[in-house]
Structures are given as structure tokens and as C-alpha cells.
Amino acid sequence: MSSPDPSISKWTRNITLVLNGERRSVTVDVRTTLLDLLREQLHLTGTKKGCNQGECGACTVHLDGRRVNGCLMLAVQADGREVTTIEGLARDGQLSAVQRAFIDHDGLQCGFCTPGQVMSATACIAEGHTRGEAEIREWMSGNLCRCACYPQIVDAVRAAADKKAEVP
């Protein structure tokens, strides 16, 4: 039997996750949220801390392909799972269709909510919830925009969904 790692206490755990396609192992305090792990320990600051209560959606990330609020989830819950942040959407230096659509349709102003909006929009499209403006608004309702870019955000989601539908 090996001796316990002295750097691990009853309040810390070693976890491994696939973060933006890369396997990462980290030691976390068991009380640390996924959001705080991403921002403070892994320095992925694209995911924003807004309300820290799951109300605004600024901290939206994908966990195993599903959107979650990073502020409501403990980092230890991500052990063995795949996490995608806004930094992981672009591939080979090219923005994703959703990121490009947000730019093309002016779906951002101050930019604070934009990462969470883009992550939710990406999931909304993948989930097939883009059959019309009302459906897009409903499925994006967990993400608040203080600058009131909602019409442009809806236009961006529609455009990205249309572009995805064009690809065979």
C-alpha cells in the first residue's frame, strides 16, 4: 500500500477532466466551483462570473456536450468528464459559426455576457431548439444581456443554425 500524498488533505481532491479537448489533471479544494477552477486555477477567463447564483448564465459552459452553469457546479463533479469553455469553440484559429454569427449580427455590446450567450446558443442549435424566434428566446432565456442585444442575439442564433443546416 502506498503512503498517502501529503499535499492532499480531506478538503482537496485530484481530478482529471478533458478541458477543451485536452486531458488535464488538477488538485482542487472540494468546495471550489467549476467556474472558479476555470477562472482562478486554470486561467480560462472567458467564462464570466456574473451573479454567482445561476441566474444570469454568464458562466455557461458545456459539460459532456450539455450546457451548465459553472457557478452552480462543484469542480469535483467534473472529474472524468468533458468540459468545453468559450476558449474551446474555435478550431485551428477559426471562429465557430456561432461566434462568427454573433460578430456579424452585432449580438454583443459590452461583451460581458457574450461567452455565456455563445455557449448557450451553441447548445441551443445542437439541441434543435431553433424553429423560430419564440423557441430561440425560450431556450436562451437562462442568459441575461444587460445591454439588451436580444434581437441581435436571436438573429445570430438563427443565422448560425441556418448555416449548420446548409452543411451536409
C-alpha positions, 0 to 999 in steps of 0.5 A: 500500500502506498503512503498517502500524498501529503499535499492532499488533505480531506478538503482537496481532491485530484481530478482529471477532466478533458478541458477543451479537448485536452486531458488535464489533471488538477488538485482542487479544494472540494468546495471550489466551483467549476467556474472558479477552477476555470477562472482562478486555477486554470486561467480560462477567463472567458467564462464570466462570473456574473451573479454567482447564483445561476441566474444570469448564465454568464458562466455557461459552459458545456459539460459532456456536450450539455450546457451548465452553469459553472457557478452552480457546479462543484469542480469535483463533479467534473472529474472524468468528464468533458468540459468545453469553455468559450476558449474551446469553440474555435478550431485551428484559429477559426471562429465557430459559426456561432461566434462568427454569427454573433460578430456579424449580427452585432449580438454583443455590446459590452461583451460581458455576457457574450461567452455565456450567450455563445455557449448557450446558443451553441447548445441551443442549435445542437439541441434543435431548439431553433424553429423560430424566434419564440423557441430561440428566446425560450431556450436562451432565456437562462442568459441575461444581456444587460445591454439588451442585444436580444434581437441581435442575439436571436438573429445570430442564433438563427443565422448560425443554425441556418448555416449548420443546416446548409452543411451536409 
